[in-house]
Amino acid sequence: MLGAPTSEEDRPPGKRWRYRDGQCTLVVQLYPDVQTKQFGTLAYEVKSDDNTDEGKRVCMAQLQSRAQARH
């Protein structure tokens, strides 16, 4: 939905994908399903460089807009 991540980290048994867009960062934690071994999102965190609630809201809106534009 967001395209290729800016960076990827292996965090056995999971993975961490980081998307960077201007002042905004989205960190997605992925873990494999025990039965299917397919990775799915377990948790995510939206961060803003200014570390304010307003900055996080702006970043969330920016990331949602980016995801919708890719559809």
Backbone hydrogen bonds in HBPLUS format (Angstrom, degrees):
<---DONOR---> <-ACCEPTOR-->    atom                        ^
c    i                          cat <-CA-CA->   ^        H-A-AA   ^      H-
h    n   atom  resd res      DA  || num        DHA   H-A  angle D-A-AA Bond
n    s   type  num  typ     dist DA aas  dist angle  dist       angle   num
A0006-THR N   A0018-ARG O   2.74 MM  12  5.69 128.9  2.00 141.2 157.3     1
A0007-SER N   A0018-ARG O   3.12 MM  11  5.24 151.7  2.20 143.2 147.1     2
A0018-ARG N   A0007-SER O   2.92 MM  11  5.24 167.7  1.93 156.1 155.5     3
A0009-GLU N   A0016-ARG O   2.83 MM   7  5.07 148.4  1.93 147.5 156.5     4
A0016-ARG N   A0009-GLU O   2.84 MM   7  5.07 156.7  1.89 151.1 155.6     5
A0011-ARG N   A0014-GLY O   2.82 MM   3  4.93 153.8  1.89 132.1 134.2     6
A0014-GLY N   A0011-ARG O   2.61 MM   3  4.93 133.8  1.82 135.8 124.2     7
A0015-LYS N   A0030-LEU O   2.84 MM  15  5.08 151.8  1.92 141.5 148.3     8
A0030-LEU N   A0015-LYS O   2.88 MM  15  5.08 176.0  1.88 153.3 153.7     9
A0017-TRP N   A0028-VAL O   2.93 MM  11  5.17 163.2  1.95 152.3 155.5    10
A0028-VAL N   A0017-TRP O   2.81 MM  11  5.17 169.3  1.82 159.3 163.0    11
A0019-TYR N   A0026-LEU O   2.82 MM   7  5.06 164.6  1.84 152.1 157.5    12
A0026-LEU N   A0019-TYR O   2.85 MM   7  5.06 158.8  1.89 147.6 154.6    13
A0021-ASP N   A0024-CYS O   2.88 MM   3  5.17 167.8  1.90 148.8 151.5    14
A0024-CYS N   A0021-ASP O   3.04 MM   3  5.17 161.9  2.07 122.7 125.1    15
A0049-ASP N   A0023-GLN O   2.89 MM  26  5.28 145.3  2.01 149.9 159.8    16
A0025-THR N   A0047-LYS O   2.93 MM  22  5.09 158.3  1.98 147.1 148.3    17
A0047-LYS N   A0025-THR O   2.78 MM  22  5.09 164.8  1.80 159.0 162.4    18
A0027-VAL N   A0045-GLU O   2.87 MM  18  5.19 166.2  1.89 153.7 158.3    19
A0045-GLU N   A0027-VAL O   2.86 MM  18  5.19 144.0  1.99 145.0 155.2    20
A0029-GLN N   A0043-ALA O   2.81 MM  14  5.19 172.0  1.81 153.8 156.4    21
A0042-LEU N   A0029-GLN O   2.81 MM  13  5.59 170.9  1.82 154.9 158.0    22
A0031-TYR N   A0040-GLY O   2.97 MM   9  5.66 154.6  2.04 158.9 162.3    23
A0040-GLY N   A0031-TYR O   3.02 MM   9  5.66 160.6  2.06 140.2 142.8    24
A0033-ASP N   A0038-GLN O   2.88 MM   5  5.54 155.8  1.94 141.4 146.2    25
A0037-LYS N   A0033-ASP O   2.83 MM   4  4.91 145.7  1.95 135.5 142.7    26
A0051-ASN N   A0048-SER O   2.92 MM   3  5.13 154.8  1.99 109.8 118.2    27
A0056-LYS N   A0052-THR O   2.99 MM   4  6.29 151.4  2.07 145.5 152.9    28
A0057-ARG N   A0053-ASP O   2.97 MM   4  6.30 153.7  2.04 148.6 155.6    29
A0058-VAL N   A0054-GLU O   2.95 MM   4  6.23 160.6  1.99 153.0 158.0    30
A0059-CYS N   A0055-GLY O   2.92 MM   4  6.12 157.0  1.97 145.0 151.8    31
A0060-MET N   A0056-LYS O   2.85 MM   4  6.06 156.4  1.90 148.5 154.8    32
A0061-ALA N   A0057-ARG O   3.04 MM   4  6.28 163.8  2.07 150.0 153.7    33
A0062-GLN N   A0058-VAL O   2.91 MM   4  6.12 155.6  1.97 147.6 155.1    34
A0063-LEU N   A0059-CYS O   2.84 MM   4  6.06 162.0  1.87 155.6 159.4    35
A0064-GLN N   A0060-MET O   2.93 MM   4  6.11 157.1  1.98 149.0 155.6    36
A0065-SER N   A0061-ALA O   2.96 MM   4  6.11 157.3  2.01 146.0 152.2    37
A0066-ARG N   A0062-GLN O   3.01 MM   4  6.24 153.3  2.09 143.2 150.6    38
A0067-ALA N   A0063-LEU O   2.97 MM   4  6.23 157.0  2.03 147.1 152.7    39
A0068-GLN N   A0064-GLN O   2.96 MM   4  6.20 159.4  2.00 150.5 155.9    40
A0069-ALA N   A0065-SER O   2.96 MM   4  6.11 150.8  2.04 146.5 154.4    41
A0070-ARG N   A0067-ALA O   3.26 MM   3  5.36 137.5  2.45  97.2 108.2    42
A0071-HIS N   A0068-GLN O   3.17 MM   3  5.41 154.1  2.24 104.8 112.6    43
